[in-house]
């Protein structure tokens, strides 16, 4: 009897090892997964690429069935569901699936991030002390020089108040494809839609462009975007010279502008953490332009950097369409300008990028500089600073009133590196918050997990 019991025990242990290996192999996440709901790209990559960090979630009846073959941790037979953390991943076709994440893997990821954050903060503090030392050894800038510089900035800001959103198009353009980002970070969506309705007719007439199409780019799923009032794309080219057809375009822009409130209400939620993707729309438009008579031009209006920049660059290199990018000032956590520059460089000759901050931004900046200029002009030391404008030696001012000091260049370089460190610090903090939410099981709402399990 004892020998029979030992034999059964060995069979049970072998079955447990085999079943556990089968679970690991069959529950590995699919290679077609694009992003995680609420997950940062770095955490998503760390969890998906680890062979032991995740298991695919199954229905509740599956756990008791496995418990008959695999000895669980007492007293619960559902220890996996109780101690592992659920996450929701989205496939390329929009379908979602739920995975269980090993909390040890998340804690290890969080520990690495904490070390990186500490290193970045210490590095920034060292550079800040060096900047303070350099500033202590550089003579102060005269009030006259500051007043001249502030005056130039004020004049530049007043000119930019009336800056247009849409730049001139190439004369060979026959149809303009407008791609507008509609996301929770697009805080000036209503202004963008109003400017498009006002400026497009004049720009199209000047370029002798006959047709225009409109496509919304959103970081949300189609169901969520439709519930927020984001209209479907106007894929059929509209003849802007036709008054009735242009009224439909204005109605579409008005409907898109009305969705701003619902989109901004999603800021901070898990559904608002998706990535902006332009490659699918670019592929559709590039294919239509290649199969048609050609003469297409693209106008991308966005505030977030596209996540699928590599695919978009390849599409633009194979296309003859000119790309105009309007980078709109918004609530994007990343600087979109480098990514947008890559898109413009890959597009056809004549493509260009310009940044649009909006008139309200420049009005506030001009008002601030105007008050600062008035304070400088009222300074009693302006006359004395002007008399000392021809000082001698290093650190003095030249005939143009500019400070000549080699250490100033070093300070400017350090300030630029400090900005990069600040961005890295913010990214690490966001990663830590995301990992903590995964461990606390608050990253995704329970109803969203249930909907993903049901395949809704």
C-alpha positions as CSV (number, residue, x, y, z in Angstrom):
1,X,0.0,0.0,0.0
2,X,2.8,2.4,0.8
3,X,4.5,1.6,-2.5
4,X,1.2,2.3,-4.3
5,X,0.7,5.6,-2.5
6,X,4.3,6.7,-3.4
7,X,3.6,5.7,-7.0
8,X,0.4,7.8,-7.1
9,X,2.2,10.7,-5.5
10,X,4.9,10.6,-8.2
11,X,2.2,10.4,-10.9
12,X,0.4,13.4,-9.4
13,X,3.7,15.4,-9.3
14,X,4.5,14.5,-12.9
15,X,1.0,15.4,-14.0
16,X,1.3,18.7,-12.1
17,X,4.6,19.6,-13.9
18,X,3.2,18.6,-17.3
19,X,0.0,20.5,-16.7
20,X,1.8,23.6,-15.5
21,X,4.1,23.5,-18.6
22,X,1.1,23.2,-20.8
23,X,-0.5,26.2,-19.1
24,X,2.6,28.2,-19.7
25,X,2.8,27.3,-23.3
26,X,-0.9,27.5,-24.2
27,X,-1.5,30.6,-22.2
28,X,1.3,32.7,-23.7
29,X,0.0,36.0,-25.2
30,X,-0.5,36.3,-28.9
31,X,2.2,37.8,-31.0
32,X,-0.4,40.0,-32.7
33,X,-1.1,42.1,-29.6
34,X,-0.5,45.8,-30.2
35,X,-1.0,47.5,-26.9
36,X,-2.4,47.1,-23.4
37,X,-5.4,49.0,-22.1
38,X,-4.0,51.6,-19.7
39,X,-0.5,50.1,-19.9
40,X,2.5,52.2,-20.9
41,X,4.5,50.9,-23.9
42,X,7.5,50.0,-21.8
43,X,5.5,48.0,-19.2
44,X,3.5,46.3,-22.0
45,X,6.7,45.2,-23.8
46,X,8.2,43.9,-20.5
47,X,5.2,41.8,-19.7
48,X,4.4,40.4,-23.1
49,X,8.0,39.5,-24.0
50,X,8.6,37.7,-20.7
51,X,7.7,34.0,-21.1
52,X,6.8,33.6,-17.4
53,X,5.2,36.9,-16.6
54,X,1.7,36.4,-18.0
55,X,-1.0,33.7,-18.3
56,X,-4.1,33.9,-20.4
57,X,-7.2,34.2,-18.3
58,X,-10.0,31.6,-18.6
59,X,-13.5,31.3,-17.4
60,X,-14.2,30.7,-13.8
61,X,-15.0,27.0,-14.4
62,X,-11.5,26.4,-15.7
63,X,-9.7,27.0,-12.4
64,X,-11.5,24.2,-10.4
65,X,-10.8,21.9,-13.3
66,X,-7.1,22.6,-13.2
67,X,-7.3,22.2,-9.4
68,X,-8.0,18.6,-9.8
69,X,-4.6,18.0,-11.4
70,X,-2.4,20.8,-10.0
71,X,-2.1,21.2,-6.2
72,X,-3.0,24.8,-5.4
73,X,-1.9,26.9,-2.4
74,X,-4.2,26.3,0.6
75,X,-6.8,27.2,1.4
76,X,-8.0,28.5,-1.9
77,X,-8.2,26.5,-5.2
78,X,-8.4,29.8,-7.1
79,X,-5.0,31.2,-5.9
80,X,-4.1,32.2,-9.5
81,X,-7.1,34.5,-9.8
82,X,-6.6,35.9,-6.3
83,X,-2.9,36.7,-6.3
84,X,-2.2,37.3,-10.0
85,X,-3.2,40.7,-11.5
86,X,-5.5,41.0,-14.5
87,X,-4.6,43.2,-17.5
88,X,-6.4,43.7,-20.8
89,X,-4.5,43.6,-24.1
90,X,-5.8,44.7,-27.5
91,X,-5.1,42.9,-30.7
92,X,-4.5,44.5,-34.1
93,X,-8.1,43.9,-35.2
94,X,-9.6,45.6,-32.1
95,X,-10.4,42.4,-30.2
96,X,-9.4,42.3,-26.5
97,X,-8.2,39.5,-24.3
98,X,-7.4,39.2,-20.5
99,X,-4.1,38.0,-19.1
100,X,-3.1,37.3,-15.6
101,X,0.2,39.0,-14.6
102,X,2.7,37.6,-12.1
103,X,2.9,40.3,-9.4
104,X,6.6,39.5,-8.9
105,X,7.4,40.5,-12.5
106,X,5.6,43.8,-11.9
107,X,7.4,44.4,-8.7
108,X,10.8,43.7,-10.4
109,X,9.9,46.1,-13.2
110,X,8.9,48.7,-10.6
111,X,12.2,48.2,-8.7
112,X,14.2,48.8,-11.9
113,X,12.2,52.0,-12.6
114,X,12.7,53.3,-9.1
115,X,16.5,52.9,-9.6
116,X,16.3,54.7,-12.9
117,X,14.2,57.5,-11.5
118,X,16.7,58.0,-8.6
119,X,19.6,58.1,-11.1
120,X,17.9,60.6,-13.3
121,X,17.0,62.8,-10.3
122,X,20.5,62.8,-9.0
123,X,21.9,63.6,-12.5
124,X,19.5,66.5,-12.8
125,X,20.5,67.8,-9.4
126,X,24.2,67.7,-10.3
127,X,23.6,69.6,-13.5
128,X,21.5,72.2,-11.6
129,X,24.3,72.8,-9.2
130,X,26.7,73.2,-12.1
131,X,24.4,75.8,-13.7
132,X,24.2,77.7,-10.5
133,X,28.0,77.8,-10.3
134,X,28.2,79.0,-13.8
135,X,25.6,81.7,-13.2
136,X,27.5,82.8,-10.1
137,X,30.6,83.5,-12.2
138,X,28.9,85.3,-15.1
139,X,28.2,89.0,-14.8
140,X,24.5,89.9,-14.7
141,X,22.9,90.9,-17.9
142,X,22.1,94.5,-18.2
143,X,18.5,95.7,-18.1
144,X,19.0,97.3,-21.6
145,X,20.0,93.9,-23.1
146,X,17.0,92.2,-21.4
147,X,14.7,94.9,-22.7
148,X,15.9,94.5,-26.2
149,X,15.4,90.7,-26.1
150,X,12.0,90.9,-24.5
151,X,11.0,93.5,-27.1
152,X,11.9,91.1,-29.9
153,X,9.9,88.2,-28.2
154,X,6.9,90.5,-27.8
155,X,6.9,91.6,-31.4
156,X,7.2,87.9,-32.5
157,X,4.3,86.9,-30.3
158,X,2.1,89.6,-31.6
159,X,2.7,88.5,-35.2
160,X,2.0,84.9,-34.3
161,X,-1.4,85.7,-32.8
162,X,-2.9,85.7,-36.3
163,X,-0.9,82.6,-37.5
164,X,-3.0,80.4,-39.8
165,X,-3.5,76.7,-39.1
166,X,-3.4,75.6,-42.8
167,X,-0.4,76.5,-44.9
168,X,-0.3,76.9,-48.7
169,X,-0.6,73.7,-50.7
170,X,1.5,72.6,-53.8
171,X,-0.1,73.8,-57.1
172,X,-0.3,70.2,-58.4
173,X,-2.6,69.0,-55.7
174,X,-6.0,67.8,-56.9
175,X,-7.5,66.4,-53.7
176,X,-6.6,67.2,-50.1
177,X,-7.0,64.5,-47.5
178,X,-7.4,66.1,-44.0
179,X,-6.6,63.9,-41.0
180,X,-7.6,65.5,-37.7
181,X,-6.7,64.0,-34.3
182,X,-9.7,63.6,-32.0
183,X,-8.3,62.5,-28.6
184,X,-8.5,63.6,-25.0
185,X,-5.2,65.4,-25.4
186,X,-6.5,67.6,-28.2
187,X,-7.6,70.4,-26.0
188,X,-8.0,72.9,-28.9
189,X,-10.2,70.6,-31.1
190,X,-13.0,73.2,-31.4
191,X,-10.5,75.9,-32.5
192,X,-8.9,73.5,-35.0
193,X,-12.3,72.6,-36.5
194,X,-13.3,76.3,-36.7
195,X,-10.0,77.2,-38.4
196,X,-10.3,74.4,-40.9
197,X,-13.8,75.6,-41.9
198,X,-12.6,79.2,-42.3
199,X,-9.2,78.7,-43.9
200,X,-9.6,75.6,-46.2
201,X,-11.7,77.3,-48.9
202,X,-9.1,80.0,-49.5
203,X,-6.1,77.6,-49.4
204,X,-7.9,75.2,-51.8
205,X,-8.8,78.0,-54.2
206,X,-5.2,79.4,-54.2
207,X,-3.8,75.9,-55.0
208,X,-6.6,75.1,-57.5
209,X,-7.4,72.0,-55.5
210,X,-10.9,70.7,-56.3
211,X,-11.7,68.0,-53.7
212,X,-11.2,67.4,-50.0
213,X,-11.8,64.5,-47.6
214,X,-11.9,64.3,-43.8
215,X,-10.7,61.5,-41.5
216,X,-10.7,61.6,-37.7
217,X,-7.8,60.0,-35.9
218,X,-8.6,58.9,-32.4
219,X,-6.8,57.0,-29.7
220,X,-10.1,55.3,-28.6
221,X,-11.8,52.2,-29.9
222,X,-14.5,52.8,-32.5
223,X,-17.3,52.1,-30.1
224,X,-16.0,54.6,-27.5
225,X,-15.2,57.2,-30.2
226,X,-18.8,56.9,-31.6
227,X,-20.3,57.2,-28.1
228,X,-18.3,60.4,-27.6
229,X,-19.7,61.9,-30.8
230,X,-16.7,61.5,-33.1
231,X,-18.1,61.3,-36.6
232,X,-17.1,58.7,-39.2
233,X,-14.7,59.6,-41.9
234,X,-15.9,61.4,-45.1
235,X,-14.0,59.2,-47.5
236,X,-15.9,60.3,-50.6
237,X,-14.1,63.4,-52.0
238,X,-16.1,66.6,-51.6
239,X,-16.1,69.4,-54.2
240,X,-15.5,72.4,-52.0
241,X,-16.8,74.8,-54.7
242,X,-20.2,73.2,-54.4
243,X,-22.1,75.1,-51.7
244,X,-24.3,72.2,-50.7
245,X,-21.3,69.8,-50.5
246,X,-19.2,72.2,-48.5
247,X,-22.1,72.6,-46.0
248,X,-21.9,68.9,-45.3
249,X,-18.1,69.4,-44.6
250,X,-18.9,72.2,-42.3
251,X,-21.5,70.1,-40.5
252,X,-18.9,67.3,-40.1
253,X,-16.4,69.7,-38.6
254,X,-19.1,71.1,-36.3
255,X,-19.9,67.6,-35.1
256,X,-16.3,66.8,-34.5
257,X,-15.8,70.1,-32.5
258,X,-18.9,69.2,-30.4
259,X,-17.2,65.9,-29.3
260,X,-14.5,67.9,-27.5
261,X,-16.3,67.9,-24.1
262,X,-16.8,64.1,-24.1
263,X,-13.2,63.5,-25.1
264,X,-11.8,65.7,-22.4
265,X,-13.9,64.0,-19.8
266,X,-12.0,60.8,-20.6
267,X,-8.6,62.3,-19.6
268,X,-7.0,60.2,-16.9
269,X,-9.0,57.1,-17.5
270,X,-7.7,53.8,-18.9
271,X,-9.6,54.3,-22.1
272,X,-7.7,57.5,-22.8
273,X,-4.3,55.9,-22.7
274,X,-4.3,54.5,-26.2
275,X,-1.8,55.5,-28.9
276,X,-2.4,57.6,-32.0
277,X,-2.0,55.5,-35.2
278,X,-1.9,57.0,-38.6
279,X,-0.6,54.1,-40.7
280,X,-4.0,52.5,-41.4
281,X,-5.4,55.8,-42.8
282,X,-2.3,56.6,-44.7
283,X,-2.4,53.1,-46.3
284,X,-6.0,53.6,-47.4
285,X,-5.3,57.1,-48.8
286,X,-2.0,56.1,-50.5
287,X,-3.7,53.1,-52.2
288,X,-6.5,55.3,-53.4
289,X,-4.1,57.9,-54.8
290,X,-2.0,55.2,-56.5
291,X,-5.0,53.5,-58.2
292,X,-6.6,56.9,-59.1
293,X,-5.5,59.8,-61.1
294,X,-3.0,60.9,-58.4
295,X,-2.5,64.5,-57.3
296,X,-3.3,63.8,-53.7
297,X,-2.0,65.9,-50.7
298,X,-2.1,65.1,-47.0
299,X,-2.8,67.5,-44.1
300,X,-2.2,66.0,-40.7
301,X,-3.4,68.0,-37.7
302,X,-2.3,66.4,-34.4
303,X,-0.9,67.0,-31.0
304,X,0.3,63.5,-30.2
305,X,3.2,61.7,-31.8
306,X,2.0,58.7,-33.9
307,X,2.9,55.4,-32.3
308,X,3.2,53.6,-35.6
309,X,5.8,56.0,-37.0
310,X,7.9,53.3,-38.7
311,X,5.0,52.0,-40.7
312,X,3.9,55.5,-41.6
313,X,7.4,56.4,-42.8
314,X,7.5,53.4,-45.1
315,X,4.1,54.3,-46.6
316,X,5.1,57.9,-47.2
317,X,8.4,56.9,-48.8
318,X,6.5,54.8,-51.4
319,X,3.9,57.5,-52.0
320,X,4.0,60.6,-54.2
321,X,1.7,62.6,-51.9
322,X,2.9,65.8,-50.3
323,X,2.5,66.0,-46.5
324,X,1.7,69.1,-44.6
325,X,1.8,68.6,-40.8
326,X,0.3,71.0,-38.3
327,X,1.5,70.2,-34.8
328,X,-1.1,71.6,-32.5
329,X,-0.3,72.6,-28.9
330,X,-2.1,70.2,-26.6
331,X,-1.8,68.0,-23.5
332,X,0.5,65.4,-25.0
333,X,3.0,64.0,-22.5
334,X,5.6,63.6,-25.2
335,X,7.2,66.1,-27.6
336,X,5.6,65.3,-31.0
337,X,8.0,67.5,-33.1
338,X,10.8,64.9,-33.6
339,X,8.3,62.2,-34.8
340,X,6.5,64.7,-37.1
341,X,9.8,65.8,-38.6
342,X,10.5,62.1,-39.5
343,X,7.2,61.9,-41.3
344,X,7.9,65.1,-43.2
345,X,11.4,64.0,-44.2
346,X,10.0,60.7,-45.5
347,X,7.2,62.3,-47.6
348,X,7.5,63.7,-51.1
349,X,9.4,67.0,-51.8
350,X,7.4,70.0,-50.8
351,X,6.3,68.6,-47.5
352,X,6.5,70.8,-44.4
353,X,5.9,71.0,-40.7
354,X,4.7,74.0,-38.7
355,X,3.6,74.3,-35.1
356,X,0.3,75.9,-34.1
357,X,-0.1,77.1,-30.6
358,X,-3.3,79.1,-31.0
359,X,-4.0,82.8,-30.6
360,X,-4.9,82.5,-26.9
361,X,-1.5,81.1,-26.1
362,X,0.3,84.0,-27.9
363,X,-2.0,86.6,-26.4
364,X,-1.1,85.4,-22.9
365,X,2.6,85.2,-23.7
366,X,2.5,88.7,-25.2
367,X,0.7,90.1,-22.2
368,X,3.4,88.6,-19.9
369,X,6.2,90.0,-22.0
370,X,4.6,93.4,-22.2
371,X,4.5,93.6,-18.4
372,X,8.0,92.5,-18.2
373,X,9.2,95.0,-20.7
374,X,7.4,97.8,-18.9
375,X,9.2,96.8,-15.7
376,X,12.6,96.8,-17.4
377,X,12.1,100.2,-19.0
378,X,11.2,101.6,-15.6
379,X,14.3,100.3,-14.1
380,X,16.5,103.1,-12.8
381,X,19.6,101.3,-13.8
382,X,19.0,101.2,-17.5
383,X,21.0,104.4,-18.1
384,X,23.9,103.1,-16.0
385,X,23.9,99.7,-17.8
386,X,24.0,101.6,-21.2
387,X,27.0,103.6,-20.1
388,X,28.8,100.4,-19.1
389,X,28.1,98.6,-22.4
390,X,31.7,98.8,-23.6
391,X,33.3,96.9,-20.7
392,X,36.7,95.1,-21.2
393,X,37.8,91.4,-20.8
394,X,36.0,88.2,-20.7
395,X,32.6,88.4,-19.2
396,X,32.1,92.0,-20.3
397,X,29.6,93.0,-23.0
398,X,30.5,93.6,-26.6
399,X,29.4,96.4,-28.8
400,X,26.1,94.7,-29.5
401,X,25.3,94.4,-25.8
402,X,25.6,90.6,-25.7
403,X,27.5,88.9,-22.9
404,X,30.7,87.2,-24.2
405,X,31.4,84.2,-21.9
406,X,32.4,80.7,-23.0
407,X,30.7,79.1,-20.0
408,X,27.4,80.4,-21.2
409,X,27.5,77.9,-24.0
410,X,28.2,75.1,-21.6
411,X,25.2,76.3,-19.5
412,X,22.9,76.2,-22.5
413,X,24.0,72.6,-23.4
414,X,23.4,71.6,-19.8
415,X,19.9,73.2,-19.8
416,X,19.1,71.2,-22.9
417,X,20.2,67.9,-21.3
418,X,18.2,68.9,-18.2
419,X,15.1,69.1,-20.3
420,X,15.7,65.6,-21.6
421,X,16.2,64.4,-18.0
422,X,13.0,66.1,-17.0
423,X,11.1,64.2,-19.7
424,X,12.7,61.0,-18.6
425,X,11.8,61.7,-15.0
426,X,8.2,62.3,-15.9
427,X,8.1,59.1,-18.0
428,X,9.5,57.0,-15.1
429,X,7.0,58.5,-12.7
430,X,4.2,57.5,-15.1
431,X,5.6,54.0,-15.4
432,X,5.6,53.7,-11.6
433,X,2.0,54.9,-11.3
434,X,0.9,52.4,-14.0
435,X,2.7,49.5,-12.3
436,X,1.2,50.4,-9.0
437,X,-2.3,50.4,-10.5
438,X,-1.6,46.9,-12.0
439,X,-0.7,45.6,-8.6
440,X,-3.7,47.3,-7.0
441,X,-6.0,45.9,-9.7
442,X,-7.3,49.4,-10.4
443,X,-5.8,49.9,-13.9
444,X,-8.9,48.5,-15.7
445,X,-12.4,48.6,-14.4
446,X,-14.0,45.2,-13.5
447,X,-16.8,45.7,-16.1
448,X,-14.2,46.2,-18.8
449,X,-12.4,43.0,-17.8
450,X,-15.7,41.1,-17.9
451,X,-16.6,42.5,-21.3
452,X,-13.2,41.5,-22.6
453,X,-13.7,37.9,-21.2
454,X,-17.1,37.7,-22.9
455,X,-15.6,39.0,-26.2
456,X,-17.8,42.1,-26.3
